[in-house]
Amino acid sequence: MHLCEQESKRMLKATVNKKEFSIVPSEEGLVLNGSPLSWDFVKIKEGHFHILYQNKSYHAEVVKVDFTTKSVSLKINNNRYTVDVKDKFDLLLEKMGISSANAGKVNNIKAPMPGLIINLKVAEGDTVKTGDQLLILEAMKMENILKSPGDGVVKKIKVKKGDSVEKNQILIEF
């Protein structure tokens, strides 16, 4: 596996105030937009950190972490920032035209790619919330967990375990 392929598998994309950053963890630390991040980072107490970066001192406080939406609210030197993070799976779904931007009311869950239904995590009549697991779709030798992009009630499940599905096929109706 080439180094570039290894990096793309670990790459994260962070958006802060509409500005995007690519972040790749490495053995030496973090690589930010292709350059090694040179900083000193010390935990003061739970949720509070002292950072030295480019000869400047920063106090950082983690205000809120939302694992469902993958966002972090930070206060850095009393200025508030929201950091939205996308991992390799989020980036793949985005590349395929599937986005969490349509979160909220759910109508249908469609297959993002051709594959095989490995497991169903919900039943008809179930109430689901944003981020709840709905089913597992095996595609390209990988198991993909499809999650609810919003709150809703499962009206109809149109597939069963072991079914082969095509891209854009409706799997679950809300």
N, C-alpha and C positions, 0 to 999 in steps of 0.2 A: 504494500500500500504506500502510495506516495505521501510525502509530508503534507502537500496541499489537501489531499483527500482526508488525512487524519485531522487536520485543522478544521475542515468544513464540518466534520462530524461532531466536533466539540464547540463550534462557534455559537455565540449568542449574539443577538442584536438587541441593543438597549436604545430606547427612545426617551430623551429628556428634553422637555419643552420643544417638541417637534424636531429636535436635532437627533440624528441617528448615529450610533457608534457600533462598530463590530468589536466583540471581545472574544479572545481565544485564550483559555487557560493553558499555560505551558509549565514545564518543570521549573523555569526560572521565575515565574510569576504570571502576570497578565500581559497580553499583547492587545493594545488599544489602537484600533484603526491601522494595524500593521506595524506599530512601533511599541517596543517594550515599555511598560508603564513603570516608571521609577518613582516610587513613593515610600514613605514610612507610614505605617498604619498600626496604631496601638489602641487596644480596647481599654477604656477608662473604667467603665462599669457596664452592666447589661444595657445594650441599646445605645451606648455612647462611645464615640471613638475620637481619637486625635490623629490628624493626618498632616504630614509634611509633604508638600508637592511643589516642585519648582521653587524652593526656598520660601514658600508661603505656608502659614499655619492655618489649619481648618479644624473646627469642631463640628462633628457630624453626629446627628441623632436619628436613629431609626424610629419614625413615628408610627408607621403601620405597614404590615406586610400582608398582602392578599394573595395567597397561593393559587386561588381559583383563577383570578385574572392575571396572575404573574406580574403584579405591580407592587412597587415599594414607594412609600412616602417618606422622604428624608427632610431633615432640617439641617442645612449646612451654613454655619455662621448666621443662624436665625433666618435664613432665606429658605423657603419651602420648595421642594422639587418632587415631582412624581416621576419615577423611573418605571417604564413598561419594558419587560424583558420577553424576548421570543427565543425559544430553543430551536434545535434543528427540526423538530416535528412541526412546530408552529410555522417555521419558514417554508417547509415543504408544503403544508396545507395552503399557505398564502400563495406560493408559486403555482399551485394547482387551481387557484381561484376560489378557495374556500377561506373565509375570513371570519374572525370573531367580531368584526365590525357589525355584523347582522344580529348581534346578540339582542335578547329581549324576547319578543313573541316568536315562538317556534311553530312552523307549519308542518314541515317535512324534514326528515333526515335522509339525504341521498348518499349513495356510495361515491366516495371521492375518487375511486379507481376500481377497476375490475378486481375481484378477489373471492374469497371463500369465507362464509360466516362461521366463525369458530365457536362463539358463545354469545348468548343473549343475556343481558344483565337486568332487563326490565320486562314487565308483562303489561298487557293491555289493562288500562285503568290506573296504572301507577302514576303518581305525581312525581315529577322530576324538577330539579333545580339546576341552575347554570352550573356546568362542570360535572354533573352526575354522569357516570359511565352508563352507556346505552347498550353497546355491543362491541365485540372484537371481530375485526375483519383482517384476515390474513391476505396480504398482497405483497408481491415482490419478495417473498421469503421472510417477511416481517409481520409481526402481529401489531395491528393498529387499533388502539382503543378509541372508539368514537364516543365523544362526550356531548352532552346537551349544551347547545349554545345559549339556551335561555330556559326560563321556567315554563312548565306546561304539564298537561296530562296526556299520557299515551292513549290515543284513540284506537289505532290499528297497527299491528306488527305484520308487515307484508313478507317477511322472510322467516326461515327457521334455521336452526343449527345444521350445518352441512350444505346449505344452499350456495351455489355459485351465483355471483351478481356481476352486473356490468356497471361501468361508470355512469353516474347520474341516475341509477335505478333507485326508486323510492324504497327505503327500507322500513321506516317508521313514520306514521302520520300522527300529528298532534291536533 
